[in-house]
Structures are given as structure tokens and as C-alpha cells.
Amino acid sequence: MADPNIEVVQSLSERVIGNVERVIVGKRREVQMTLIGLLCEGHLLIEDVPGVGKTMLARSIAKSIGCSFRRIQFTPDMLPSDVTGVSMFNQKTREFEFRPGPLVAQIVLADEINRATPKTQSALLEAMEERQMTVDGVTYPMERPFLVLATQNPIEYEGTFPLPEAQIDRFMMRVSLGYPSAADEMRILELQREHHPVEDIGQIVTAAELVTAQAAIKQVYVDDLVKEYIVDLANASRRHPDVYLGASPRGSLALFNATRAYAALEGRTYVIPDDVKALLVATLAHRLISSPSAPHYILDRARLGPLMRLRRNRPLLLIDIAVPRDIDPEVNQVENVFLYNIDDLQAIADDSLQQRREEVARCEAIIRDKVRALLSAPSGPRVESSSRPAFESE
């Protein structure tokens, strides 16, 4: 029997994702990642080219859950007070009054965050980590839920200020929307033929439902073997010779929390190793810095997941760390769940490749035999150049 709290999470996620997909077409996994960040009270870094729907994603999420939404366009001349707000002197009351900035919202889109100076970027640190901000010695709590979606362009770096490690580590996950498929782009054109569909969506989730879902996420069971698996992956990134800076304990905690939310979205009250593998790159890759001695294919895109996509398009760390197999079904309620090892998958792939090679070799042998037969056949009537000998079907 399904857990009632998990059913609440599933119902909420399906409604929100379905509502957002009316605007963001063909990006269900990216929308799901954003929702995971919201359920875990984390923050997301969206690294992508302009025009793929980053602003619309944040705005659609905000409208779906009835949250306030503000967008900040970062520029080099922006000051921290332009983000947090400023205290202004009221001549009538003879007192200072606080005028909140765009950071005072529940969902904040920090567009092109790397265009601002480090001093302005630091204005987000306290709000992201402690859910509060301090202006002129006065602390203002952030209204919950509070989610920061920061974007940066991976193409143009002229006139930018790369995020320092202290700030980039505060983002729970990094996602990329990417370009839509041809069919999805055709649908986008049709949906916006008269007006933008974001104007048609409304609130479908209440604040009480969201709070209940966030509480349910914290009750998802994680076996000690899965916890050990997460820690081993983080430690492997710190020991690897091609990594200068590995994942921090904050990264391990982000992966731990994200897997609990992912399991709940899948309708489970427990986490399995597949959940860890599904979220490893999104939660840890942006925290790693490759070593100067690393191969060129790592140094080219150091922020896009060094060591995560090097061996046959599969995360390298997953190959080096054994997946736990001995999870007790009676403890975590796993029944008939096949917890496979990455080596098993490699064996399956190798077997499939070998079968294809054998099939190609067999076809080549058949063609060679037929060619030899034609060449060794006694000379007969001259065959016109336009005609071709017909091979017998095998």
C-alpha cells in the first residue's frame, strides 16, 4: 500500500509538471529537476544559451504554486543594494524606511549572474544559505518557499566574473535546458501563434500542499549502504588525480536530499542506487575543478562534469565505485528490485557489440563466397553492363 504522504508528493509533482509543460515543451526532466530543488529547498544554476526558456521556466513554476516572482538582470554596474534593497530617509516621518529589492520574493531569477561583480554576487550568499538578508544591520527573513534560479551563458565570457567556489557550491544542482527537438519547436510556434501560453496558466498548488510535500520528502528512507555509496562517490572525486578540487560535504548532502525527493516523485518511500546515479552529474559536476595536468578533453569544459562523461558516455566515478547490492528488503521495503552493478551493464553492452560484430562478419563471408562463385563460373553469354547478377536471398 502506498504511503499517503508520498501520494501527496506525486500528485503535487504531476500537477505542477503538467501545468509547466503547457509553457516549457519537451523538457520534462529539466522541469522535474527544478521541482526537486524546490521540494528540497535548494537552488539551481541553469547554464544555457539565451532564448531556450529559462525565464519562462521560473515564471511558470512561480505561477503554478502561487509564489511571488522577481527577475534580476545582472550587469557590471549593479550594486548590492540594487539586489537586496536600500534604506531611504522619509522626510515626513523623519525616519529611515526600508525599500526591498528584487531579492525579496519567493522565486528569484538571477539572469546572467556572472555579468555582475563579485561584490554584487555576494549579496545572494546570505539569502541562499540562511534564508535571510541583512541590510543596515537589520535582518529580514525570506518568505518561504524561497528558490533562486541563476543563469549564465556558457558561450560568451567577455566581461564576465566567474562565480567563486564559495557561491557555486551553494547551488544544489546545475541543469541545462538545451534546444528543443524539431517537433517540439513546431509545437512552440503553434502555442504562441496568438499569445504566450504562460498567461493562461494559474495556481494549481496551495502553500499548505507544498509544505506537506516538503515534510514528506524528509521521511523518505535511505539505507546505510546507499549513504555509504554517496560518500564513496564524493571521496572518489577528491582522490582522483585529474581533479584539483573534489565535491564538498555540502555536495554529498545535496545528492542525499535530491535522491530522497527523486524517490518520492517516483512513488517510493526509499532510495535505491539508481536514484544516486540519475542525479550524480546534476548535483556534483559543477562543484569539481579539473587538475592542470588533466587531459585536454577535461580542461575544455571543466565545469561541465570532469570525469563524469569520459568512458563510453557513462559517469567514470560510477565505474570506480561498486554499487551496493546487499540492501535488506525487509528494512527498506524493497521487493524484487534488481540493484545492478555498473560492471554488469558493461558486460551486457560488450555482449551486444560482439553479437553485432559476428553478424557483420557472417554477412561479409556470404558476400565473399558469392563473389568467388561468380568469378569462378564458366564464361557464358556476355552480360550487358546495365544488368546486375541477382543474389539469392538467404
Secondary structure, 3 states (H helix, E strand, C coil): CCCHHHHHHHHHHHHHHHHHCCCCCCCHHHHHHHHHHHHCCCCEEEECCCCCCHHHHHHHHHHHCCCCEEEEECCCCCCCHHHHEEEEEECCCCEEEEEECCCCCCEEEEECHHHCCHHHHHHHHHHHHHCEEEECCEEEECCCCCEEEEEECCCCCCCCCCCCHHHHCCCCEEECCCCCCHHHHHHHHHHCCCCCHHHCCCCCCCHHHHHHHHHHHCCCECCHHHHHHHHHHHHHHHHCCCEEECCCHHHHHHHHHHHHHHHHHCCCCECCHHHHHHHHHHHHHHHCEECCCCCHHHHCCHHHCCCCCCECCECHHHHHCCCCCCCCHHHHCCCCCCCCCHHHHHHHHHHHHHHHHHHHHHHHHHHHHHHHHHHHCCCCCCCCCCCCCCCCCC
